[in-house]
Amino acid sequence: MSNFRPLKERLEKCCEINDDGTTQVIDKEGLEQILIEDDVKKWIKAQNVAAQLGNLGEARCNYMDQLPGFNWRDI
């Protein structure tokens, strides 16, 4: 969670939450800048690999699904 919360806060600044709960990217450049950071890419990829191997619990996957602006499972 030490990586999750700060990342989520940063991503939320690049997105707007619609009334239906979906997110819309309002700062694409800002979002892309965050997602190309080496530490961020490495952490997201590690979560993805852990999930694929069955080593990431359902609760953790649900948290990851809350990261706005992109789909962590596609990384």
N, C-alpha and C positions, 0 to 999 in steps of 0.2 A: 504493500500500500504506500510505501514511502515514495515510489516512483509514480504510482497511479494518480494520486491526488493532485500533485503539482502539474502533471501533464494534462489532466482533465481541465484544470482551471485555465491553463494556457490555451487549450483548444477551444474552450467555451468563449474566449474573447474573440475568436475568429468566426463564431457561429451564432445564430439566432435560433431560439427554440420557438417553434410554431405552437399555436393553440392545441393542435392535435398531438403534441409531444415529439414530433419529428424535428430534425434540425436542418437548418439551411446555412450553408457557408456564406458568410458576408465578407470575409477577407481571405480570398483564395491564396494570395501571395503569402500572407502571414501563416496560414495553415501549412502551406508547402515548406516554408522555412523551418517550421517546427519539425515536420516529419522527415526532413533530410538531415537533421542533426544526428551525428553518429551515435551518441548515447541513446537517443530516442529510438532510432532504427534498430539498434542492437537489442534494446529492452523489448520492443514490440515483437521482433522476430523471435526472441527467446520465449515469450508468452505463447506465440503461435505454435512453435515447435513443441512446447510442453503440452499444449492442448491436443495437437495431433497425436502425440504419444500417449495421451490419456493421463498425463501427469498434472493437469490443471483442472481443479475441481469445477463443478457446475456453477457454484457461487462466484468463483473468480472469473469464469467466462462471462457470467452475467454482468459483472462489474466492467470487464473489458468492452462489452457491447455498449456500455454507456459512454464510451469515448466518442465525442461528436466529430463529424466532418469526414470520417473515413471508416472503412471496415477493416479492423485489425486482423481479421481472418484471411484477408486477401494479400497480406504482406508476405 
